[in-house]
């Protein structure tokens, strides 16, 4: 870790200027064992530069909370490829062969969560609500427990011996309908993608970036956001901040974007 990167972090704590010179400087104090709330939906609205910068630090034993695990060469797939992730809390884990291999071989813990429940767990964490009840998952393996979280290593047939399984959920009845209790999610850091920002840390999200990014920002102790245009010195006139600045917000300016995969509409 470079001295100037830590100096930038210390300066931002006591300054109204939340802009960091690079993605590497913004994530310099993320340590091994941290819990990260990562925005994005599929390959859209991902903080791709922050993820790549984090991959270069060599931190390990990360718990990543995200809608998905990226693909083999993009998004959180880069951290998985480097075996830097210990546990994934996700709702969609397809299109990543390395993710599948690590999970079945017992190298990776996976907590599967319904997508809407995952969003609400993050929102509740940001609002200071410790838990809530939802009908989603009632009467399924989510309620009953036993869903594989980690498989045993070194077995003859990977993915057959469950070493760690999910626990049963607490159940309540409201107006004759069954509900399960879900715990809120909070993180040490959030890695998010924004559209515009100012030097005070106010962030505006646009289009598909308004998915899990705002909830992740509020659920973490420190939110680190990458934005494309150069941040302005003060809030934009008439712009409503999707994530109003707190003392924990950091912004990193990035320039490039990855082309998305387009699926032609069926005739």
N, C-alpha and C positions, 0 to 999 in steps of 0.2 A: 504494500500500500504506500503510495507516494505521500510525502509530507504536505505537498501543496493541496492534495485532495482532501486530507483531513482538515487543513486550514480553511478550505472553502466551506466545509461542513460547520466548523465552529463559528465562522463569520456569519453564516446564514441564520444561525440560532439567535443572533443578537442584531439582526438587520432586517429591514423591510424588503430587501432585495432577495428573492428566493431563487434567482437564476444561477445555475451551475454551468461552468464552461464546457462540460462534456458529460456524456452518460456515465463514463467511468468515475468521474468525480462525484456524481450524484449518488452512486451506489457503493461508495468506498467503505462505508462503515457497516455493511451487511456482513454478518458473521455466520460461520457454520452453525447449524442447528436452528436457524431463524425460521419463523413461519411467514410465508409470503402470500398475500392476496393479489392475484394477477388478473387484470382485466382482459377483455377480449371475448369474441364469440366465433368459434371456428378459427379462421385466419384473418378475421376482420377486427379492427380496433385493438390489435396486439401491440404492446410496448416492445417491439422487436429489437430496437437498439439497446434498451436497458437489459434485456435478456442476454443478448450477445456480450455486453460488457460484463455482466455478472458471470457468464460462463468463463470468461478470461481470468477471473479472480481465483478460481479453484476452490471456492467455498463448497462445503458438502453437508450432508445430513439435513437437507432442506425439506420443510413441509410446504407444499405448494397447493393453494386453494384456487381453483380455476375451473371455468366451465369445461375446458378440454385440456388435453395434453399436447396440443400441437401436432405436427407431423415430424417425420424422422429428421429433417434438415431445417426446420423452421419452428419458431415459437418455443414452447417449453420442451419440445423434442430435442433441442440443443443441450439443455441441462440434463435430460434423461440420457442422452448419448454419452455424456461425460460422467455418468453415474453420480451426479451431484444431488439427486432428489431421493429422499428416504421415503416420503409418503405423499401421495396425491389424493386430494379431496376434489372429486369431479363428478359431472353428470354425463359426460360423453367422452369416450376414450378410443374411438375408432380411428382408422387411418394412421396408426403408429405401430409399426411392427416391433420396434425396440421396446416400446411400452409393454406390449403383449408378452414379449420374451422375458423381460425382467419380472413382470408380475407372476407369470406361471412358474418361473424358476425360483421364486422366493426372494428375489433381490429388491423388490419394491412393494411397499404397502399401498393399498388402494381402498379408499372409502367412497363407494358409489352413492350419490345423493341425487334424488329427483331434481330436475333443473329449477323448477319454481321454488322448491324447498331450499336449494342452495342459495338462490338470490335472496330469499327472505332471511336465511340464517346470517348472511352478510349484512343485510339491512338492519336486522335486529342488533347485531354486534355494534354497528355504528351508532345506533340509537340508545345503547346502554340497556337493552332488554336481554336478560340472561337466557330466556327460553320462551317458546310459544307452542301452541297446539295447531296441528293441521290435519285434515282428513287424508291428505296424500300419503300413501303407504300403509294405511290401516288395513289389516287383514292380509298383508303380504309378508315377505321375508324381512322387510324393513321393520315391521312391528315385532315379528317373532324372533328376530335375531338369527345368527348362524351364517350370514353372508360372508364369504371369504374376504379377509382383509390382507392376510399374508399366507402364502403357501410355504410348506417346508422345503428346505434346500436339500440337494443331494439325493433325492429319491429317484427310483428307476424311471418313473413316468411323471414328468413335471406337471403340476397343476392338479394333483389327485389327493394330496394330504394337506388339510387345512391346519395351519399352526396358530393363526389368530383369526377369530371370527367376530362379527359385529354383535353387540349386546342387544337384548330386547328393549324396546321403547316403553316408556310409561304410557298408559292408555287412560283416557277419560271419555265420559259420555256427556255430550251437550245436546239437549233437545232431541234425544233419541238417536243421535248420530255419533259414531265412534271417531275419536281423534287420537293421534300419537303426539308425544312431546318431542320437540327438536331443540337442541341447544344452539345458541348463537355462536357465530364464528368471529373471532378477532385475530389480528395478525400483528407481527412486529413491523413489517413494512408492506406497502402496497406498490406494485409496479403497474402503472396505468398509462393509457394513451389519450391525449387530449387534442383538441383542434386549435384553440387559441388560449393564451394565458398572458398575464401581466407580471410585472416584477414582484408584486405582493403575493403571488401564489394563487390568485383566482383563476380557475380553469373553466373553459367552455368546451363541451363535447358536441360532436356533430355526427349525424347519421348513425351508422352501425357502431360507432364508438360509444353511443349511449346505451350500451348493454350492461355489462357487469362493471364497467369502469367506475361510475359514481359510487356504487355500493362498496366496491373494494377500497376506494379512497377513504370512505368514512369508517370502515371497519378496522383500519390499521392505525397503529401509533404514529407512523410516519408515512406519508404518501409521496411517492416519487413519480412525476409525470413527464413523459416526453411529448413535445409539441413540435410541429414543423415550422410555422412562421416564427420570425424573431419575436420574442415576447416584448410587449409594450410596457413603458414605465408606469402606466396607471390603467385602471379598468377602462375598457372600451365603452364609449357612450352608447347607452341603450342596450348593452349586452348583459344578459342575465347569467351570472356565474352558476354553472351546474355543480361545481364543488367550490364553495366559498373558501377563501384562504383561512387556514389556522396556522399556528406557529409550526406545524409539522410538515407543511407543504414544500416540495422542491420541484423545480422545473428544469428540464434539460432540453436544449434546442437540437433537433436532428433534421437532416436534409432529405434523406432518401426514403423511398417506399418500395415495397415489393408488389409486383403485379399480381392481382388476384386471379384465381382460376375461374373462368366463366363457363357456365353450363348452358348450352343452347336450349331454348324452349322446345318442347316436343311438338311436332306438327299436329 
